[in-house]
Amino acid sequence: MLSQQLKIIISGGGTGGHIFPAIAIARAVEKMRPGTEILFVGAIGRMEMEKVPAAGYSIQGLEIAGISRSNMLKNISLPTKVLKSVSKAKEIISEFNPDAIVGVGGYASGPTLWAAIRKHIPTLIQEQNSYPGITNKVLGKRVNKICVAYPGMDKYFPANKLIMTGNPVRQDINDLATKRNEAKEYFKLNAGTTLLVIGGSLGARTINLGIKNALQLLIGNNIQVIWQTGKTFYSEAVGLAKEYPNIRVYDFIAKMDYAYAASDVVISRAGAISLAELCIAGKPVLLVPSPNVTDDHQTKNANSLADRDAAIVIKDDVAVKQLGTKVIELVSDTNLQNLLSENIKTLAITDSANRIAKEIIELSGK
């Protein structure tokens, strides 16, 4: 009989691509070890400070930010913020006394893992991408375990620390076929072809402008659209949608399982968690990798699918002009849709959160 309560810190965030997998991991640990106490550590002012409490978990914040490439003056205070964040993370760790600490990526992850290593707490990185950022490359030499989603990661990390787990996704996107009719009703769509547009939880300006330019073409070809814009483009998109039937605009889609179920073709950025979800959803997808990410890792993620004929990649600098045409070409080619759908399904890992939870529990020594 296990007599000691398990205590875990999960650190990171910044976007839904980090936050929702972290919550999935937390729930998987709780399911395996009921009574586990979990504390999240995030970055003050980032969306985890809202989303994590909404999911029922406690969170503490660090005053940390990333490197600004658009305004170098903002980086003057960065070293001070890093030092303060590491110090604060040490305080949080001392007070909570965790058995293991997990970093899921995002601003808060680095200082928390570094503090954990200095205090000799067992540590695990969940590396989502096919190309890791500099922080994880450095920390990878010091942490105990590294859970990865792509093969060949021994190019960046010690091979003896790697565990292939895939990326955790929301469990409700399994068995989408059974939800299709209900999903169509939810979005008030007819039985025709539906395009799902998702630029990530914060939106994607290039994709939004591409859809704006393509609306007349899409509607002219009887294509319905479920369009997640992010907050900054939402008002403009709502105004545009008034001129067209069957355009459904959202700043954030809460029922993503319904969005996937209702769709026939998807346009998406190439964040690691989006790709993990798309593999399980099994829909034909057009990927527009964001160029505004560390080491251009989204392009590397997208190409890993395109090389397997599991997705079509459109470069960001041509997407505004070409997106609508590419959608029409894909919708008109049933054979290509079937090929992409079948190939992307073969890349799905459906039990990733459980795999990672198992490694965390083993790492804790309890």
Secondary structure, 3 states (H helix, E strand, C coil): CCCCCCEEEEECCCCHHHHHHHHHHHHHHHHHCCCCEEEEEEECCCCHHHHHHHCCCEEEEECCCCCCCCCHHHHHHHHHHHHHHHHHHHHHHHHHCCCEEEECCCCCHHHHHHHHHHCCCCEEEEECCCCCCHHHHHHCCCCCEEEECCCCHHHCCCHHHEEECCCCCCHHHCCHHHHHHHHHHHCCCCCCCEEEEECCCCCCHHHHHHHHHHHHHHHHCCCEEEEECCHHHHHHHHHHHCCCCCEEEECCCCCHHHHHHHCCEEEECCCHHHHHHHHHHCCCEEECCCCCCHHHHHHHHHHHHHCCCCCEECCHHHHHHHHHHHHHHHHCCHHHHHHHHHHHHCCCCCCHHHHHHHHHHHHHCC
